[in-house]
Amino acid sequence: MSEFEGKVAVITGAGGGIGRCHAIEFAKRGAKVVVNDLGGSVDGTGASDAADQVVDELKAMGAEAIANKASVADRDGAKSIIDDAVNAFGRVDILVNNAGILRDKTFKKMSLDEFDLVMQVHLTGSAYVTHAAWQHMYEQRYGRIVLTSSGSGIFGNFGQSNYGAAKMAMLGLANVLALEGANRNVRVNCLGPGAATRMTNTVPGRDEDLSEPDPERHPSLVSPAVLFMCSEDAPNGAVIHASGGSYFRSEVWVNDSVDLGSEATFEDLLEHTDKLLDMSAAHPRAPRAPRPRS
């Protein structure tokens, strides 16, 4: 029997692409799935019955599944996703924050509305849904949460200042929640996915036939990493990248400090530029121990 048998998994933005593949893989292993998707376009406009279609797929597989079409960027809508899971299945064990949109432009040409909207969906939307789920997971002393980051945030990508900022913020949110949830067996990790989807197809220079995705860039190849981060033996506070059947971890490393004392000046620091910037002997930063919380 799969370790996901009977678990309740909520996946946002699961009406297509990577999120749909996550839903299918959980359902294959006996999970009860909440498929959330507003059904809008890549830029966040419009709506459709994409979530219903995926639910029909899952039910045809013999799985238990329900649809939710709320926007993660709306507080009440985000809460309704978790409420629907609890009302239908009695609890929520797994949350995969996958919903997202794009409004790509260079920062010079980007409006602040375009910046705000992408931040609202990716960062604030993930926080809204996670906050609603957190209460249940904390009380039941069990939960697995995935926040979807991106190489655009972790490493940078031209023309995606809004998207990159939101995706790097996922790491900050995960770092804190991993500490706060550790004592309650709530583990929080970040995914860095890469796949051929309708979202990546909007990037200039990309024009792929998504009806027959490149097998080497198929969205389903991302899902093994998500299931790993939602397993019983999942890590906590990790960033796992998944693309084309390749999987790796990234983390923040630091070098040894330049210690100049309490009277340090700019001129003093200039004398130690080489040491300040030298990463040849860098090492992972020692993790902070989680503090007990009531």
Protein Blocks (a to p, Z undefined) as FASTA:
>chain_A
ZZkgopacddehilgcjllmmmmmmmmnopacddddehiafkopacdfklmmmmmmmmmn
opacdddfbdfkbmklmmmmmmmmmmmnopafbdcdfbdcdddddfklpcfklmmmmmmm
mmmmmmmmmmmmmmmmmmnopacddddddfklmnopehilmmmmmmmmmmmmmmmmmmmm
mmnopacdddddddddfklmmpghiacdfklgcfklgfklmmmmmmmmmmmklcehiacd
deehiacdddddddddddebjmbcfklmmmmmmmmmmcklgccdddddddddZZ
